[in-house]
Amino acid sequence: MLFIYRCDATKEKEVVDLTETIVSMDWVAKHLNDPRLCLIDCRFALGDPEAGRRAYRQGHLPGALYLDLEKDLSGPVREHGGRHPLPDIEILARKLGEIGIDENSHVAAYDDQGGAMASRLWWLLTYLGHDCVSVMNGTFSQWQKAGYPVTTEIPATNSRHFPPHPRPHMLASMEEVKQKLHQATTVLVDSRDEKRYLGEEEPVDPVAGHIPGARHFFWKQVQDQNGNWKNAAQLRDHFSPLSTANEIIVYCGSGVTATPNILALKEAGYKNVKLYAGSWSDWISYSDNPIARGKETDRQ
């Protein structure tokens, strides 16, 4: 795929068709001084909400700013909506503008969690209509180990205007998921690890199991043994049990680790892919929703 770095709102087709979703660490290093590049550090550790921000202060990519999964990339937790509800669109757009992101920015995100948090930002920006956004192929630890520059300097920001243009077709609500449980043209994909999918253990949410009929594709399997994203051909092979003709609704525990699967499905050529943002933690907040355990071999 040809890479077009210029992100120009007047050239929407170029941006949509030609911007690379996954960029190498070498590419990031070569563009560190480009004023159009907005680097975002998304490191976050479940169970220690301040760990990511502490790590950022101790060292980050030059020019990178920090966005917190729970304070910036999620909304308030309520009875329904899951553990990491989507943030309010206008609030998120204002935050993005305040740190210097506008419609002409190329945003590149990274984390130290295998791309899970960076993919959340990628999905959110894409949902807001901003196609010039990438995920770095490699974690902060890999960047540091490879000898690329690291700094503790927190860059100054110039406030800009970020105009949100939401794409509701990228989202599936709980009601939609429930309605489509038994439709042959819709496939549910569970992104959690296998034991949680099978209902054998549940270390995070109060109920174990999965949404009936869901197929299992653990999100970490979109990367190789070295933690690098698989290429398009490898991802097509990985997702080959899924038809490109079907609508695919992806979920996880709270709508975060589903996003690497969505990114990978995009790289593999799947077009009709949605996120169930509330995911399992939202699904089980409704007492009448059905729950399945064990393998779904009869459905596959």
C-alpha positions in Angstrom: 0.0 0.0 0.0 1.3 3.4 -0.9 1.8 5.7 2.1 0.6 9.3 1.9 1.7 11.2 4.9 -0.1 14.5 4.2 -3.4 14.6 6.1 -5.5 17.2 4.3 -9.2 17.5 4.9 -9.6 18.6 1.3 -8.2 15.3 0.1 -10.5 12.9 2.0 -10.3 10.1 -0.5 -6.5 10.0 -0.3 -6.5 9.9 3.5 -9.1 7.1 3.7 -7.6 4.9 1.1 -3.8 5.4 1.5 -2.9 6.1 5.1 -1.1 3.2 6.8 -2.8 2.0 9.9 0.3 0.3 11.3 3.6 2.1 11.1 7.0 0.9 12.0 9.2 2.2 14.8 11.7 3.3 12.2 9.0 5.3 10.4 8.1 7.0 13.7 11.7 7.8 14.5 12.2 9.4 11.1 9.2 11.6 11.5 9.7 12.7 15.1 10.4 16.3 14.1 7.5 16.6 11.6 5.0 19.2 13.0 2.1 17.3 11.6 2.8 14.2 13.6 1.0 13.9 17.0 2.4 11.1 19.1 0.2 9.8 21.8 1.4 7.6 24.7 -1.5 5.3 25.7 0.2 3.1 28.3 -2.2 1.9 31.0 -2.3 -1.0 33.5 -5.6 -2.5 34.7 -5.5 -2.7 38.5 -3.0 0.2 38.7 -4.7 3.2 37.0 -1.7 5.6 37.6 0.9 3.2 36.3 0.7 4.5 32.7 1.0 8.1 33.7 4.0 7.3 36.0 5.7 5.4 33.2 5.1 8.4 30.8 6.8 10.8 33.3 9.7 8.4 33.7 10.3 8.3 29.9 8.4 8.5 26.6 8.9 9.1 22.9 10.1 12.6 22.1 7.2 14.9 21.6 4.6 12.4 22.8 1.7 13.4 25.0 -0.3 11.2 27.3 -3.9 10.1 27.1 -5.3 8.0 29.9 -7.6 5.1 29.1 -10.1 5.8 31.9 -9.8 9.6 32.3 -9.6 10.5 28.6 -10.6 7.5 26.4 -13.5 6.3 28.4 -16.6 7.9 30.0 -18.1 7.6 33.5 -19.1 4.0 34.6 -22.8 3.6 35.2 -25.2 0.8 35.7 -25.0 -0.1 32.0 -22.4 0.5 29.4 -19.6 -1.6 30.7 -16.4 -1.0 32.6 -14.9 1.4 29.9 -17.9 3.2 28.3 -17.1 5.3 25.3 -16.4 8.9 26.2 -18.7 11.8 25.4 -18.0 12.8 21.8 -17.8 16.5 22.5 -15.6 16.1 25.6 -13.2 13.9 23.7 -13.1 16.2 20.7 -12.3 19.1 23.0 -9.5 17.2 24.8 -8.0 16.2 21.4 -8.0 19.8 20.3 -6.5 21.0 23.5 -3.4 18.8 23.0 -3.0 20.1 19.5 -4.8 17.5 17.3 -6.9 18.9 14.5 -8.2 17.5 11.2 -4.8 17.8 9.5 -2.9 16.0 12.2 -1.4 12.5 11.7 -1.9 10.8 15.1 0.4 7.8 15.9 -0.4 5.9 19.1 1.7 3.5 21.1 1.5 1.7 24.5 3.3 -1.1 26.4 0.3 -3.5 26.3 0.7 -5.0 22.9 -1.3 -2.3 21.1 -4.5 -2.7 23.1 -4.7 0.8 24.4 -3.2 2.4 21.3 -5.9 0.5 19.2 -8.6 2.0 21.5 -7.4 5.5 20.5 -7.1 4.4 16.8 -10.7 3.2 16.9 -12.0 6.3 18.7 -10.4 8.7 16.2 -11.6 6.6 13.3 -15.1 6.6 14.8 -14.9 10.4 15.1 -14.1 10.6 11.3 -10.4 11.1 11.6 -8.7 8.6 9.2 -5.2 9.9 9.6 -4.3 7.8 12.6 -1.9 4.9 13.1 -0.7 2.5 15.7 3.1 2.0 16.1 4.2 -1.6 15.4 6.1 -2.2 18.6 5.7 -1.3 22.3 7.5 1.4 24.2 9.7 -1.3 25.8 10.7 -2.5 22.3 11.3 1.1 21.2 13.6 1.6 24.2 15.4 -1.7 23.7 16.1 -0.9 20.1 17.9 2.2 21.1 15.5 4.8 19.8 15.4 8.1 21.7 13.5 8.5 25.0 12.9 11.7 26.9 11.3 12.9 30.1 10.5 16.3 28.7 6.8 17.0 28.4 6.1 19.0 25.3 4.2 22.3 25.2 0.8 22.1 23.4 -0.9 24.5 21.1 -4.7 24.3 21.3 -6.5 23.6 18.1 -10.0 22.7 16.9 -10.8 19.1 16.4 -14.2 18.7 14.6 -15.9 15.3 15.3 -17.8 13.6 12.5 -19.1 10.4 14.2 -19.7 7.2 12.2 -22.5 5.4 14.0 -22.2 2.4 11.6 -19.0 1.4 13.5 -21.0 0.8 16.7 -23.3 -2.0 17.8 -25.6 -1.5 20.8 -26.6 -4.2 23.3 -30.0 -4.2 21.7 -28.6 -4.7 18.3 -26.4 -7.6 19.5 -29.3 -9.3 21.2 -31.5 -8.9 18.1 -28.9 -10.4 15.8 -27.9 -13.4 18.0 -29.4 -15.9 15.7 -29.0 -14.2 12.3 -26.8 -16.1 9.9 -25.4 -13.0 8.3 -24.0 -11.6 11.6 -21.0 -13.1 13.4 -20.0 -12.3 17.0 -16.3 -12.3 17.8 -15.1 -12.7 21.4 -11.6 -11.2 21.9 -10.8 -12.3 25.4 -8.5 -15.2 26.3 -9.9 -18.7 25.9 -10.5 -19.5 29.6 -12.7 -16.4 30.0 -14.5 -17.1 26.7 -15.2 -20.7 27.8 -16.4 -19.5 31.2 -13.8 -21.5 33.1 -12.5 -18.4 34.9 -13.4 -14.7 35.2 -10.9 -12.6 37.0 -12.5 -9.2 36.2 -16.2 -9.4 35.7 -18.8 -10.9 38.1 -20.2 -13.4 35.7 -18.2 -15.9 33.5 -19.1 -17.1 30.0 -19.7 -15.5 26.6 -22.5 -14.2 24.4 -24.3 -17.2 22.8 -22.9 -18.1 19.4 -19.8 -16.0 19.6 -16.6 -17.2 17.9 -13.4 -17.0 19.8 -10.4 -15.0 18.4 -8.0 -14.0 21.2 -6.8 -10.5 20.4 -3.1 -11.2 21.1 -3.1 -13.7 18.2 -3.1 -10.9 15.7 0.6 -10.5 16.6 3.5 -12.8 16.2 5.7 -14.4 18.9 7.9 -11.3 19.0 4.9 -9.0 19.6 4.8 -7.5 16.1 1.6 -7.2 14.2 1.1 -9.9 11.6 1.0 -8.7 8.0 -2.2 -8.6 5.9 -1.7 -12.1 4.4 -1.1 -13.6 7.8 -4.2 -11.9 9.2 -6.3 -13.1 6.3 -5.3 -16.6 7.2 -5.9 -16.0 10.9 -9.5 -14.8 10.2 -10.2 -17.2 7.4 -13.0 -19.0 9.3 -14.9 -15.7 9.0 -16.6 -14.7 5.8 -16.0 -11.2 4.4 -19.6 -11.1 3.4 -20.9 -11.2 7.0 -21.3 -8.4 9.4 -18.9 -8.9 12.3 -19.5 -7.5 15.7 -16.4 -7.7 18.0 -16.4 -7.5 21.8 -14.2 -8.2 24.7 -14.5 -7.5 28.4 -15.0 -3.8 28.3 -14.5 -2.6 24.7 -10.7 -2.1 24.8 -9.0 -5.3 23.7 -11.7 -5.8 21.0 -10.1 -2.9 19.1 -6.9 -4.7 18.1 -9.1 -7.4 16.5 -11.0 -4.7 14.7 -7.8 -3.1 13.4 -6.5 -6.5 12.3 -9.8 -7.3 10.6 -9.5 -4.0 8.7 -5.9 -5.0 7.7 -7.2 -8.4 6.5 -9.8 -6.7 4.2 -13.0 -7.0 6.3 -15.3 -4.0 5.7 -18.4 -4.6 7.8 -17.0 -4.7 11.3 -18.6 -3.1 14.4 -17.6 -2.7 18.0 -19.9 -3.7 20.8 -18.4 -1.0 23.0 -20.0 -2.1 26.3 -18.9 -5.7 25.6 -19.2 -8.5 28.1 -19.3 -6.2 31.2 -22.3 -4.5 29.7 -24.0 -7.6 28.5 -24.0 -9.2 31.9 -25.4 -6.0 33.5 -28.8 -7.0 32.0 -30.1 -9.9 34.0 -32.2 -11.4 31.2 -29.4 -11.6 28.7 -28.5 -15.2 27.8 -25.1 -16.5 28.7 -23.2 -19.5 27.2 -20.2 -21.5 28.5 -18.0 -24.0 26.8 -17.1 -24.3 23.1 -19.5 -23.3 20.3 -18.5 -26.1 18.0 -22.1 -26.8 16.9 -22.4 -23.2 15.7 -19.1 -23.2 13.8 
